[in-house]
Amino acid sequence: MSRSPLGVLVIGAGAIADLHVAAVAADPRCVLAGFADVSADRARSAAHRNGGVPWTADVAEALTRPDVDACIVCTPNDTHEDLALRVAAAGKHLLLEKPLATTAEGAEAIVAAFARRDLVLAVAHSHRFYDYARTVHDEIAAGAVGRPTLVRLALLGGWIWPDWRTWVIDPVRSGGHALHNGVHLLDLVTWWIDSRPVSVYARGQRRTATELDVHDYLEMVVEYADGAVAICEMSRAHRPATLSHRDVVVQGTGGLLTMAWDGDSPLLWDEKGTHLLDPGVADGFAAQLGAWLDAVTAGDTRTPVSGEEAALAVALGVAAERSMVSGLPVEVS
């Protein structure tokens, strides 16, 4: 890169942007170059909270600034494709909030645009960077359970959305809950199993209220080319609203790995006995930013969550949404 530290523009100054900004502030390899948001008030407020950095409501103008080397996009899902293509055209590297896009075609267009310009594209599947997910992945990759045959992942929580006007419960803007939040689970189990997904069979419920336009409770079953099966359960409908419940089970040909909801330490059963694994503690957003910066500063377009992997996660989420409509398994294209 031409300069160090890297100038990072944050596009979209909503709640999730705060987590990315905190990661930027903690990494000496980058500096916050400012905010761009369609709401001038929101951009101004974010800039004021972060030391009076530049702000604008004009994304096009911000992308022409010479001190902007890269962007983090934290905007509603239906804007991702347009903004990502504009960032690529401006020659900037990108860390994009999940999902990559709301359609498989849009996701593929983004991946192609960054490949053409030899720019670094990373997608914020942040769960991959937390120690629980890394520990499960690393144990599977090391052969601790043999070949995975069945994975169950449950992430259950209460209502997190601010009110009934929020874009995330508008299926046109978010793509549906399977694409907005469920994509975390679909990405993780596919990463863990490391096989090609062939179909998704999903059902959803509107547990909070029948008036919801998205399903706030999801069950998704993914089948893979090697015969493995993943069962994903996702909820934003549990009570109390502060509930945060996670459950992991990985059955393989050579062992069993579990992670109970009330602790972060996984248990591994294999032929040598029972082992308690220590995943440690990490800031997933900081680790995610660090991995992106590693790629940018090294001039390496490969990232821990590649554009191709993120596009596959989009295809899985879209298939899940279609399955809930049809009531039938949907092939993953």
Order of alpha helices (4+ residues) and beta strands (2+ residues): beta-alpha-beta-alpha-beta-alpha-beta-alpha-beta-alpha-beta-alpha-beta-alpha-alpha-alpha-beta-beta-beta-beta-beta-beta-beta-alpha-alpha-beta
